[in-house]
């Protein structure tokens, strides 16, 4: 799957789940999701469940962190690397 489609799907999920009423376009590829508090630990787990179900990948426990989930770009890179 192409990175832009991954980012679009993840952006839509995050806006629907964690930023209701926000404009999806306000969530850029570089918005800091974990660092700026958009995703807390429970939110990160919900996002991982979404990624695994949507893209058919498996996210390891050590990957549920700021280094892998802090931006749409990082998330898309991880999904592509895992073959999603």
PDB file of N, CA, C and O in Angstrom:
ATOM      1  N   UNK A   1       0.848  -1.182   0.000  1.00  0.00           N
ATOM      2  CA  UNK A   1       0.000   0.000   0.000  1.00  0.00           C
ATOM      3  C   UNK A   1       0.893   1.245   0.000  1.00  0.00           C
ATOM      4  O   UNK A   1       1.980   1.242   0.578  1.00  0.00           O
ATOM      5  N   UNK A   2       0.434   2.272  -0.634  1.00  0.00           N
ATOM      6  CA  UNK A   2       1.272   3.471  -0.736  1.00  0.00           C
ATOM      7  C   UNK A   2       1.162   4.342   0.517  1.00  0.00           C
ATOM      8  O   UNK A   2       0.114   4.405   1.159  1.00  0.00           O
ATOM      9  N   UNK A   3       2.267   5.009   0.850  1.00  0.00           N
ATOM     10  CA  UNK A   3       2.357   5.764   2.096  1.00  0.00           C
ATOM     11  C   UNK A   3       1.274   6.823   2.214  1.00  0.00           C
ATOM     12  O   UNK A   3       0.767   7.060   3.310  1.00  0.00           O
ATOM     13  N   UNK A   4       0.909   7.461   1.119  1.00  0.00           N
ATOM     14  CA  UNK A   4      -0.122   8.500   1.206  1.00  0.00           C
ATOM     15  C   UNK A   4      -1.479   7.921   1.579  1.00  0.00           C
ATOM     16  O   UNK A   4      -2.232   8.542   2.328  1.00  0.00           O
ATOM     17  N   UNK A   5      -1.801   6.729   1.062  1.00  0.00           N
ATOM     18  CA  UNK A   5      -3.070   6.085   1.429  1.00  0.00           C
ATOM     19  C   UNK A   5      -3.053   5.657   2.894  1.00  0.00           C
ATOM     20  O   UNK A   5      -4.068   5.752   3.585  1.00  0.00           O
ATOM     21  N   UNK A   6      -1.906   5.191   3.360  1.00  0.00           N
ATOM     22  CA  UNK A   6      -1.765   4.814   4.772  1.00  0.00           C
ATOM     23  C   UNK A   6      -1.981   6.049   5.648  1.00  0.00           C
ATOM     24  O   UNK A   6      -2.751   6.011   6.608  1.00  0.00           O
ATOM     25  N   UNK A   7      -1.296   7.140   5.311  1.00  0.00           N
ATOM     26  CA  UNK A   7      -1.433   8.375   6.095  1.00  0.00           C
ATOM     27  C   UNK A   7      -2.877   8.864   6.104  1.00  0.00           C
ATOM     28  O   UNK A   7      -3.381   9.299   7.140  1.00  0.00           O
ATOM     29  N   UNK A   8      -3.541   8.794   4.960  1.00  0.00           N
ATOM     30  CA  UNK A   8      -4.934   9.241   4.873  1.00  0.00           C
ATOM     31  C   UNK A   8      -5.830   8.399   5.787  1.00  0.00           C
ATOM     32  O   UNK A   8      -6.670   8.945   6.503  1.00  0.00           O
ATOM     33  N   UNK A   9      -5.657   7.087   5.765  1.00  0.00           N
ATOM     34  CA  UNK A   9      -6.465   6.198   6.612  1.00  0.00           C
ATOM     35  C   UNK A   9      -6.189   6.453   8.092  1.00  0.00           C
ATOM     36  O   UNK A   9      -7.118   6.500   8.899  1.00  0.00           O
ATOM     37  N   UNK A  10      -4.930   6.616   8.444  1.00  0.00           N
ATOM     38  CA  UNK A  10      -4.559   6.858   9.840  1.00  0.00           C
ATOM     39  C   UNK A  10      -5.053   8.237  10.278  1.00  0.00           C
ATOM     40  O   UNK A  10      -5.552   8.388  11.393  1.00  0.00           O
ATOM     41  N   UNK A  11      -4.919   9.231   9.419  1.00  0.00           N
ATOM     42  CA  UNK A  11      -5.401  10.587   9.731  1.00  0.00           C
ATOM     43  C   UNK A  11      -6.907  10.548  10.013  1.00  0.00           C
ATOM     44  O   UNK A  11      -7.371  11.117  11.001  1.00  0.00           O
ATOM     45  N   UNK A  12      -7.655   9.885   9.154  1.00  0.00           N
ATOM     46  CA  UNK A  12      -9.107   9.795   9.344  1.00  0.00           C
ATOM     47  C   UNK A  12      -9.448   9.104  10.659  1.00  0.00           C
ATOM     48  O   UNK A  12     -10.351   9.537  11.375  1.00  0.00           O
ATOM     49  N   UNK A  13      -8.725   8.031  10.979  1.00  0.00           N
ATOM     50  CA  UNK A  13      -8.963   7.304  12.226  1.00  0.00           C
ATOM     51  C   UNK A  13      -8.674   8.199  13.434  1.00  0.00           C
ATOM     52  O   UNK A  13      -9.481   8.273  14.361  1.00  0.00           O
ATOM     53  N   UNK A  14      -7.527   8.875  13.424  1.00  0.00           N
ATOM     54  CA  UNK A  14      -7.146   9.706  14.569  1.00  0.00           C
ATOM     55  C   UNK A  14      -8.137  10.853  14.761  1.00  0.00           C
ATOM     56  O   UNK A  14      -8.534  11.141  15.890  1.00  0.00           O
ATOM     57  N   UNK A  15      -8.531  11.499  13.692  1.00  0.00           N
ATOM     58  CA  UNK A  15      -9.491  12.604  13.809  1.00  0.00           C
ATOM     59  C   UNK A  15     -10.819  12.084  14.354  1.00  0.00           C
ATOM     60  O   UNK A  15     -11.403  12.695  15.250  1.00  0.00           O
ATOM     61  N   UNK A  16     -11.296  10.967  13.823  1.00  0.00           N
ATOM     62  CA  UNK A  16     -12.584  10.413  14.270  1.00  0.00           C
ATOM     63  C   UNK A  16     -12.533   9.983  15.736  1.00  0.00           C
ATOM     64  O   UNK A  16     -13.479  10.220  16.486  1.00  0.00           O
ATOM     65  N   UNK A  17     -11.434   9.352  16.144  1.00  0.00           N
ATOM     66  CA  UNK A  17     -11.343   8.795  17.489  1.00  0.00           C
ATOM     67  C   UNK A  17     -10.897   9.799  18.561  1.00  0.00           C
ATOM     68  O   UNK A  17     -11.390   9.773  19.688  1.00  0.00           O
ATOM     69  N   UNK A  18      -9.967  10.675  18.199  1.00  0.00           N
ATOM     70  CA  UNK A  18      -9.318  11.502  19.220  1.00  0.00           C
ATOM     71  C   UNK A  18      -9.493  13.009  19.036  1.00  0.00           C
ATOM     72  O   UNK A  18      -9.243  13.774  19.967  1.00  0.00           O
ATOM     73  N   UNK A  19      -9.918  13.444  17.854  1.00  0.00           N
ATOM     74  CA  UNK A  19     -10.076  14.875  17.584  1.00  0.00           C
ATOM     75  C   UNK A  19     -11.408  15.159  16.893  1.00  0.00           C
ATOM     76  O   UNK A  19     -11.429  15.806  15.847  1.00  0.00           O
ATOM     77  N   UNK A  20     -12.515  14.688  17.460  1.00  0.00           N
ATOM     78  CA  UNK A  20     -13.800  14.878  16.792  1.00  0.00           C
ATOM     79  C   UNK A  20     -14.081  16.354  16.554  1.00  0.00           C
ATOM     80  O   UNK A  20     -13.871  17.197  17.427  1.00  0.00           O
ATOM     81  N   UNK A  21     -14.559  16.643  15.356  1.00  0.00           N
ATOM     82  CA  UNK A  21     -14.879  18.017  15.003  1.00  0.00           C
ATOM     83  C   UNK A  21     -13.725  18.785  14.395  1.00  0.00           C
ATOM     84  O   UNK A  21     -13.922  19.873  13.852  1.00  0.00           O
ATOM     85  N   UNK A  22     -12.518  18.237  14.478  1.00  0.00           N
ATOM     86  CA  UNK A  22     -11.357  18.904  13.889  1.00  0.00           C
ATOM     87  C   UNK A  22     -11.325  18.669  12.379  1.00  0.00           C
ATOM     88  O   UNK A  22     -11.860  17.677  11.885  1.00  0.00           O
ATOM     89  N   UNK A  23     -10.708  19.572  11.671  1.00  0.00           N
ATOM     90  CA  UNK A  23     -10.498  19.419  10.234  1.00  0.00           C
ATOM     91  C   UNK A  23      -9.363  18.421  10.030  1.00  0.00           C
ATOM     92  O   UNK A  23      -8.258  18.644  10.525  1.00  0.00           O
ATOM     93  N   UNK A  24      -9.612  17.317   9.304  1.00  0.00           N
ATOM     94  CA  UNK A  24      -8.545  16.335   9.081  1.00  0.00           C
ATOM     95  C   UNK A  24      -7.290  16.944   8.466  1.00  0.00           C
ATOM     96  O   UNK A  24      -6.186  16.458   8.709  1.00  0.00           O
ATOM     97  N   UNK A  25      -7.446  17.992   7.679  1.00  0.00           N
ATOM     98  CA  UNK A  25      -6.286  18.626   7.048  1.00  0.00           C
ATOM     99  C   UNK A  25      -5.393  19.348   8.054  1.00  0.00           C
ATOM    100  O   UNK A  25      -4.238  19.649   7.754  1.00  0.00           O
ATOM    101  N   UNK A  26      -5.924  19.628   9.251  1.00  0.00           N
ATOM    102  CA  UNK A  26      -5.104  20.288  10.272  1.00  0.00           C
ATOM    103  C   UNK A  26      -4.107  19.313  10.892  1.00  0.00           C
ATOM    104  O   UNK A  26      -3.160  19.725  11.562  1.00  0.00           O
ATOM    105  N   UNK A  27      -4.323  18.030  10.667  1.00  0.00           N
ATOM    106  CA  UNK A  27      -3.407  16.998  11.147  1.00  0.00           C
ATOM    107  C   UNK A  27      -2.419  16.701  10.020  1.00  0.00           C
ATOM    108  O   UNK A  27      -2.721  15.945   9.097  1.00  0.00           O
ATOM    109  N   UNK A  28      -1.239  17.305  10.109  1.00  0.00           N
ATOM    110  CA  UNK A  28      -0.250  17.173   9.038  1.00  0.00           C
ATOM    111  C   UNK A  28       0.616  15.936   9.242  1.00  0.00           C
ATOM    112  O   UNK A  28       0.539  15.279  10.281  1.00  0.00           O
ATOM    113  N   UNK A  29       1.435  15.626   8.253  1.00  0.00           N
ATOM    114  CA  UNK A  29       2.342  14.478   8.338  1.00  0.00           C
ATOM    115  C   UNK A  29       3.329  14.607   9.486  1.00  0.00           C
ATOM    116  O   UNK A  29       3.858  13.605   9.968  1.00  0.00           O
ATOM    117  N   UNK A  30       3.579  15.842   9.930  1.00  0.00           N
ATOM    118  CA  UNK A  30       4.576  16.082  10.971  1.00  0.00           C
ATOM    119  C   UNK A  30       3.992  16.498  12.316  1.00  0.00           C
ATOM    120  O   UNK A  30       4.738  16.836  13.235  1.00  0.00           O
ATOM    121  N   UNK A  31       2.658  16.477  12.444  1.00  0.00           N
ATOM    122  CA  UNK A  31       2.045  16.776  13.732  1.00  0.00           C
ATOM    123  C   UNK A  31       2.540  15.756  14.757  1.00  0.00           C
ATOM    124  O   UNK A  31       2.516  14.552  14.501  1.00  0.00           O
ATOM    125  N   UNK A  32       2.986  16.237  15.913  1.00  0.00           N
ATOM    126  CA  UNK A  32       3.508  15.339  16.953  1.00  0.00           C
ATOM    127  C   UNK A  32       2.343  14.756  17.754  1.00  0.00           C
ATOM    128  O   UNK A  32       1.762  15.425  18.608  1.00  0.00           O
ATOM    129  N   UNK A  33       2.021  13.519  17.466  1.00  0.00           N
ATOM    130  CA  UNK A  33       0.836  12.884  18.048  1.00  0.00           C
ATOM    131  C   UNK A  33       1.030  12.490  19.503  1.00  0.00           C
ATOM    132  O   UNK A  33       0.167  12.752  20.341  1.00  0.00           O
ATOM    133  N   UNK A  34       2.153  11.865  19.804  1.00  0.00           N
ATOM    134  CA  UNK A  34       2.422  11.420  21.172  1.00  0.00           C
ATOM    135  C   UNK A  34       2.996  12.578  21.984  1.00  0.00           C
ATOM    136  O   UNK A  34       2.520  12.871  23.081  1.00  0.00           O
ATOM    137  N   UNK A  35       4.013  13.229  21.445  1.00  0.00           N
ATOM    138  CA  UNK A  35       4.698  14.316  22.146  1.00  0.00           C
ATOM    139  C   UNK A  35       3.740  15.427  22.546  1.00  0.00           C
ATOM    140  O   UNK A  35       3.847  15.965  23.648  1.00  0.00           O
ATOM    141  N   UNK A  36       2.799  15.783  21.666  1.00  0.00           N
ATOM    142  CA  UNK A  36       1.862  16.875  21.952  1.00  0.00           C
ATOM    143  C   UNK A  36       0.569  16.408  22.614  1.00  0.00           C
ATOM    144  O   UNK A  36      -0.345  17.211  22.803  1.00  0.00           O
ATOM    145  N   UNK A  37       0.474  15.129  22.969  1.00  0.00           N
ATOM    146  CA  UNK A  37      -0.659  14.652  23.743  1.00  0.00           C
ATOM    147  C   UNK A  37      -1.911  14.286  22.971  1.00  0.00           C
ATOM    148  O   UNK A  37      -2.960  14.066  23.577  1.00  0.00           O
ATOM    149  N   UNK A  38      -1.831  14.215  21.643  1.00  0.00           N
ATOM    150  CA  UNK A  38      -3.000  13.763  20.877  1.00  0.00           C
ATOM    151  C   UNK A  38      -3.269  12.297  21.211  1.00  0.00           C
ATOM    152  O   UNK A  38      -4.417  11.890  21.385  1.00  0.00           O
ATOM    153  N   UNK A  39      -2.194  11.511  21.299  1.00  0.00           N
ATOM    154  CA  UNK A  39      -2.298  10.101  21.676  1.00  0.00           C
ATOM    155  C   UNK A  39      -1.680   9.881  23.048  1.00  0.00           C
ATOM    156  O   UNK A  39      -0.514  10.208  23.270  1.00  0.00           O
ATOM    157  N   UNK A  40      -2.467   9.324  23.970  1.00  0.00           N
ATOM    158  CA  UNK A  40      -1.915   8.887  25.244  1.00  0.00           C
ATOM    159  C   UNK A  40      -1.661   7.385  25.129  1.00  0.00           C
ATOM    160  O   UNK A  40      -1.755   6.835  24.032  1.00  0.00           O
ATOM    161  N   UNK A  41      -1.348   6.721  26.215  1.00  0.00           N
ATOM    162  CA  UNK A  41      -1.014   5.297  26.128  1.00  0.00           C
ATOM    163  C   UNK A  41      -2.196   4.466  25.636  1.00  0.00           C
ATOM    164  O   UNK A  41      -2.012   3.554  24.831  1.00  0.00           O
ATOM    165  N   UNK A  42      -3.391   4.763  26.099  1.00  0.00           N
ATOM    166  CA  UNK A  42      -4.573   4.027  25.641  1.00  0.00           C
ATOM    167  C   UNK A  42      -4.847   4.336  24.171  1.00  0.00           C
ATOM    168  O   UNK A  42      -5.189   3.441  23.397  1.00  0.00           O
ATOM    169  N   UNK A  43      -4.698   5.593  23.793  1.00  0.00           N
ATOM    170  CA  UNK A  43      -4.872   5.977  22.404  1.00  0.00           C
ATOM    171  C   UNK A  43      -3.876   5.284  21.488  1.00  0.00           C
ATOM    172  O   UNK A  43      -4.215   4.884  20.374  1.00  0.00           O
ATOM    173  N   UNK A  44      -2.650   5.146  21.964  1.00  0.00           N
ATOM    174  CA  UNK A  44      -1.624   4.453  21.173  1.00  0.00           C
ATOM    175  C   UNK A  44      -2.007   2.997  20.944  1.00  0.00           C
ATOM    176  O   UNK A  44      -1.808   2.457  19.855  1.00  0.00           O
ATOM    177  N   UNK A  45      -2.556   2.369  21.975  1.00  0.00           N
ATOM    178  CA  UNK A  45      -2.982   0.966  21.831  1.00  0.00           C
ATOM    179  C   UNK A  45      -4.157   0.839  20.861  1.00  0.00           C
ATOM    180  O   UNK A  45      -4.216  -0.105  20.074  1.00  0.00           O
ATOM    181  N   UNK A  46      -5.088   1.789  20.918  1.00  0.00           N
ATOM    182  CA  UNK A  46      -6.206   1.784  19.962  1.00  0.00           C
ATOM    183  C   UNK A  46      -5.689   1.958  18.539  1.00  0.00           C
ATOM    184  O   UNK A  46      -6.166   1.299  17.614  1.00  0.00           O
ATOM    185  N   UNK A  47      -4.714   2.845  18.367  1.00  0.00           N
ATOM    186  CA  UNK A  47      -4.127   3.066  17.048  1.00  0.00           C
ATOM    187  C   UNK A  47      -3.438   1.802  16.550  1.00  0.00           C
ATOM    188  O   UNK A  47      -3.577   1.440  15.382  1.00  0.00           O
ATOM    189  N   UNK A  48      -2.702   1.132  17.418  1.00  0.00           N
ATOM    190  CA  UNK A  48      -2.014  -0.109  17.035  1.00  0.00           C
ATOM    191  C   UNK A  48      -3.030  -1.164  16.610  1.00  0.00           C
ATOM    192  O   UNK A  48      -2.824  -1.853  15.611  1.00  0.00           O
ATOM    193  N   UNK A  49      -4.109  -1.297  17.346  1.00  0.00           N
ATOM    194  CA  UNK A  49      -5.155  -2.268  16.981  1.00  0.00           C
ATOM    195  C   UNK A  49      -5.725  -1.928  15.604  1.00  0.00           C
ATOM    196  O   UNK A  49      -5.962  -2.820  14.790  1.00  0.00           O
ATOM    197  N   UNK A  50      -5.941  -0.646  15.349  1.00  0.00           N
ATOM    198  CA  UNK A  50      -6.427  -0.200  14.041  1.00  0.00           C
ATOM    199  C   UNK A  50      -5.422  -0.555  12.943  1.00  0.00           C
ATOM    200  O   UNK A  50      -5.805  -1.077  11.896  1.00  0.00           O
ATOM    201  N   UNK A  51      -4.153  -0.276  13.178  1.00  0.00           N
ATOM    202  CA  UNK A  51      -3.115  -0.567  12.178  1.00  0.00           C
ATOM    203  C   UNK A  51      -3.044  -2.059  11.880  1.00  0.00           C
ATOM    204  O   UNK A  51      -2.960  -2.464  10.720  1.00  0.00           O
ATOM    205  N   UNK A  52      -3.077  -2.869  12.925  1.00  0.00           N
ATOM    206  CA  UNK A  52      -2.973  -4.319  12.738  1.00  0.00           C
ATOM    207  C   UNK A  52      -4.169  -4.856  11.961  1.00  0.00           C
ATOM    208  O   UNK A  52      -4.015  -5.683  11.062  1.00  0.00           O
ATOM    209  N   UNK A  53      -5.356  -4.381  12.311  1.00  0.00           N
ATOM    210  CA  UNK A  53      -6.566  -4.863  11.647  1.00  0.00           C
ATOM    211  C   UNK A  53      -6.670  -4.339  10.211  1.00  0.00           C
ATOM    212  O   UNK A  53      -7.009  -5.089   9.296  1.00  0.00           O
ATOM    213  N   UNK A  54      -6.384  -3.076  10.023  1.00  0.00           N
ATOM    214  CA  UNK A  54      -6.552  -2.440   8.716  1.00  0.00           C
ATOM    215  C   UNK A  54      -5.500  -2.878   7.706  1.00  0.00           C
ATOM    216  O   UNK A  54      -5.812  -3.116   6.540  1.00  0.00           O
ATOM    217  N   UNK A  55      -4.260  -2.982   8.153  1.00  0.00           N
ATOM    218  CA  UNK A  55      -3.164  -3.238   7.224  1.00  0.00           C
ATOM    219  C   UNK A  55      -2.592  -4.649   7.316  1.00  0.00           C
ATOM    220  O   UNK A  55      -1.659  -4.988   6.588  1.00  0.00           O
ATOM    221  N   UNK A  56      -3.146  -5.475   8.210  1.00  0.00           N
ATOM    222  CA  UNK A  56      -2.706  -6.862   8.316  1.00  0.00           C
ATOM    223  C   UNK A  56      -1.265  -7.011   8.772  1.00  0.00           C
ATOM    224  O   UNK A  56      -0.554  -7.913   8.331  1.00  0.00           O
ATOM    225  N   UNK A  57      -0.839  -6.115   9.662  1.00  0.00           N
ATOM    226  CA  UNK A  57       0.528  -6.179  10.178  1.00  0.00           C
ATOM    227  C   UNK A  57       0.491  -6.543  11.657  1.00  0.00           C
ATOM    228  O   UNK A  57      -0.569  -6.554  12.282  1.00  0.00           O
ATOM    229  N   UNK A  58       1.653  -6.838  12.198  1.00  0.00           N
ATOM    230  CA  UNK A  58       1.786  -7.089  13.625  1.00  0.00           C
ATOM    231  C   UNK A  58       2.782  -6.083  14.185  1.00  0.00           C
ATOM    232  O   UNK A  58       3.921  -6.001  13.725  1.00  0.00           O
ATOM    233  N   UNK A  59       2.346  -5.319  15.182  1.00  0.00           N
ATOM    234  CA  UNK A  59       3.204  -4.314  15.801  1.00  0.00           C
ATOM    235  C   UNK A  59       3.718  -4.898  17.112  1.00  0.00           C
ATOM    236  O   UNK A  59       2.935  -5.311  17.967  1.00  0.00           O
ATOM    237  N   UNK A  60       5.036  -4.926  17.261  1.00  0.00           N
ATOM    238  CA  UNK A  60       5.651  -5.457  18.476  1.00  0.00           C
ATOM    239  C   UNK A  60       5.495  -4.458  19.627  1.00  0.00           C
ATOM    240  O   UNK A  60       5.363  -3.254  19.407  1.00  0.00           O
ATOM    241  N   UNK A  61       5.512  -4.979  20.853  1.00  0.00           N
ATOM    242  CA  UNK A  61       5.317  -4.137  22.036  1.00  0.00           C
ATOM    243  C   UNK A  61       6.328  -2.993  22.090  1.00  0.00           C
ATOM    244  O   UNK A  61       5.976  -1.874  22.462  1.00  0.00           O
ATOM    245  N   UNK A  62       7.580  -3.267  21.723  1.00  0.00           N
ATOM    246  CA  UNK A  62       8.598  -2.207  21.794  1.00  0.00           C
ATOM    247  C   UNK A  62       8.402  -1.130  20.735  1.00  0.00           C
ATOM    248  O   UNK A  62       9.060  -0.090  20.783  1.00  0.00           O
ATOM    249  N   UNK A  63       7.505  -1.366  19.778  1.00  0.00           N
ATOM    250  CA  UNK A  63       7.234  -0.381  18.729  1.00  0.00           C
ATOM    251  C   UNK A  63       6.088   0.572  19.091  1.00  0.00           C
ATOM    252  O   UNK A  63       5.800   1.513  18.352  1.00  0.00           O
ATOM    253  N   UNK A  64       5.446   0.322  20.220  1.00  0.00           N
ATOM    254  CA  UNK A  64       4.346   1.189  20.659  1.00  0.00           C
ATOM    255  C   UNK A  64       4.970   2.321  21.482  1.00  0.00           C
ATOM    256  O   UNK A  64       4.836   2.380  22.705  1.00  0.00           O
ATOM    257  N   UNK A  65       5.662   3.223  20.758  1.00  0.00           N
ATOM    258  CA  UNK A  65       6.377   4.294  21.424  1.00  0.00           C
ATOM    259  C   UNK A  65       6.470   5.520  20.526  1.00  0.00           C
ATOM    260  O   UNK A  65       6.014   5.513  19.383  1.00  0.00           O
ATOM    261  N   UNK A  66       7.066   6.556  21.065  1.00  0.00           N
ATOM    262  CA  UNK A  66       7.174   7.830  20.357  1.00  0.00           C
ATOM    263  C   UNK A  66       8.015   7.695  19.084  1.00  0.00           C
ATOM    264  O   UNK A  66       7.790   8.428  18.120  1.00  0.00           O
ATOM    265  N   UNK A  67       8.968   6.781  19.066  1.00  0.00           N
ATOM    266  CA  UNK A  67       9.828   6.620  17.894  1.00  0.00           C
ATOM    267  C   UNK A  67       9.092   6.034  16.693  1.00  0.00           C
ATOM    268  O   UNK A  67       9.541   6.197  15.558  1.00  0.00           O
ATOM    269  N   UNK A  68       7.980   5.360  16.922  1.00  0.00           N
ATOM    270  CA  UNK A  68       7.235   4.725  15.836  1.00  0.00           C
ATOM    271  C   UNK A  68       5.864   5.349  15.580  1.00  0.00           C
ATOM    272  O   UNK A  68       5.319   5.215  14.484  1.00  0.00           O
ATOM    273  N   UNK A  69       5.302   6.029  16.580  1.00  0.00           N
ATOM    274  CA  UNK A  69       3.921   6.501  16.478  1.00  0.00           C
ATOM    275  C   UNK A  69       3.745   8.007  16.613  1.00  0.00           C
ATOM    276  O   UNK A  69       2.614   8.480  16.720  1.00  0.00           O
ATOM    277  N   UNK A  70       4.836   8.776  16.611  1.00  0.00           N
ATOM    278  CA  UNK A  70       4.704  10.203  16.913  1.00  0.00           C
ATOM    279  C   UNK A  70       4.172  11.041  15.755  1.00  0.00           C
ATOM    280  O   UNK A  70       3.596  12.103  15.989  1.00  0.00           O
ATOM    281  N   UNK A  71       4.351  10.593  14.512  1.00  0.00           N
ATOM    282  CA  UNK A  71       3.837  11.358  13.376  1.00  0.00           C
ATOM    283  C   UNK A  71       3.207  10.409  12.359  1.00  0.00           C
ATOM    284  O   UNK A  71       3.473   9.207  12.368  1.00  0.00           O
ATOM    285  N   UNK A  72       2.381  10.958  11.497  1.00  0.00           N
ATOM    286  CA  UNK A  72       1.796  10.152  10.419  1.00  0.00           C
ATOM    287  C   UNK A  72       2.901   9.569   9.542  1.00  0.00           C
ATOM    288  O   UNK A  72       2.790   8.434   9.078  1.00  0.00           O
ATOM    289  N   UNK A  73       3.959  10.334   9.314  1.00  0.00           N
ATOM    290  CA  UNK A  73       5.077   9.860   8.491  1.00  0.00           C
ATOM    291  C   UNK A  73       5.737   8.638   9.126  1.00  0.00           C
ATOM    292  O   UNK A  73       5.994   7.653   8.436  1.00  0.00           O
ATOM    293  N   UNK A  74       6.014   8.686  10.429  1.00  0.00           N
ATOM    294  CA  UNK A  74       6.631   7.541  11.119  1.00  0.00           C
ATOM    295  C   UNK A  74       5.715   6.321  11.086  1.00  0.00           C
ATOM    296  O   UNK A  74       6.172   5.198  10.874  1.00  0.00           O
ATOM    297  N   UNK A  75       4.431   6.548  11.296  1.00  0.00           N
ATOM    298  CA  UNK A  75       3.466   5.446  11.278  1.00  0.00           C
ATOM    299  C   UNK A  75       3.443   4.803   9.892  1.00  0.00           C
ATOM    300  O   UNK A  75       3.484   3.578   9.774  1.00  0.00           O
ATOM    301  N   UNK A  76       3.379   5.620   8.854  1.00  0.00           N
ATOM    302  CA  UNK A  76       3.348   5.099   7.474  1.00  0.00           C
ATOM    303  C   UNK A  76       4.630   4.329   7.149  1.00  0.00           C
ATOM    304  O   UNK A  76       4.578   3.280   6.507  1.00  0.00           O
ATOM    305  N   UNK A  77       5.777   4.847   7.590  1.00  0.00           N
ATOM    306  CA  UNK A  77       7.049   4.147   7.362  1.00  0.00           C
ATOM    307  C   UNK A  77       7.029   2.769   8.007  1.00  0.00           C
ATOM    308  O   UNK A  77       7.478   1.795   7.402  1.00  0.00           O
ATOM    309  N   UNK A  78       6.514   2.675   9.227  1.00  0.00           N
ATOM    310  CA  UNK A  78       6.459   1.397   9.937  1.00  0.00           C
ATOM    311  C   UNK A  78       5.535   0.427   9.205  1.00  0.00           C
ATOM    312  O   UNK A  78       5.881  -0.739   9.014  1.00  0.00           O
ATOM    313  N   UNK A  79       4.356   0.908   8.794  1.00  0.00           N
ATOM    314  CA  UNK A  79       3.400   0.041   8.098  1.00  0.00           C
ATOM    315  C   UNK A  79       4.003  -0.486   6.798  1.00  0.00           C
ATOM    316  O   UNK A  79       3.896  -1.676   6.502  1.00  0.00           O
ATOM    317  N   UNK A  80       4.631   0.389   6.025  1.00  0.00           N
ATOM    318  CA  UNK A  80       5.261  -0.032   4.764  1.00  0.00           C
ATOM    319  C   UNK A  80       6.370  -1.050   5.029  1.00  0.00           C
ATOM    320  O   UNK A  80       6.479  -2.052   4.323  1.00  0.00           O
ATOM    321  N   UNK A  81       7.193  -0.791   6.050  1.00  0.00           N
ATOM    322  CA  UNK A  81       8.298  -1.702   6.375  1.00  0.00           C
ATOM    323  C   UNK A  81       7.790  -3.089   6.764  1.00  0.00           C
ATOM    324  O   UNK A  81       8.466  -4.094   6.543  1.00  0.00           O
ATOM    325  N   UNK A  82       6.603  -3.129   7.341  1.00  0.00           N
ATOM    326  CA  UNK A  82       6.027  -4.408   7.780  1.00  0.00           C
ATOM    327  C   UNK A  82       5.201  -5.072   6.675  1.00  0.00           C
ATOM    328  O   UNK A  82       4.607  -6.130   6.880  1.00  0.00           O
ATOM    329  N   UNK A  83       5.174  -4.446   5.523  1.00  0.00           N
ATOM    330  CA  UNK A  83       4.479  -5.042   4.393  1.00  0.00           C
ATOM    331  C   UNK A  83       2.996  -4.729   4.312  1.00  0.00           C
ATOM    332  O   UNK A  83       2.252  -5.401   3.598  1.00  0.00           O
ATOM    333  N   UNK A  84       2.567  -3.707   5.045  1.00  0.00           N
ATOM    334  CA  UNK A  84       1.151  -3.343   5.039  1.00  0.00           C
ATOM    335  C   UNK A  84       0.767  -2.508   3.865  1.00  0.00           C
ATOM    336  O   UNK A  84      -0.397  -2.128   3.732  1.00  0.00           O
TER     337      UNK A  84
END
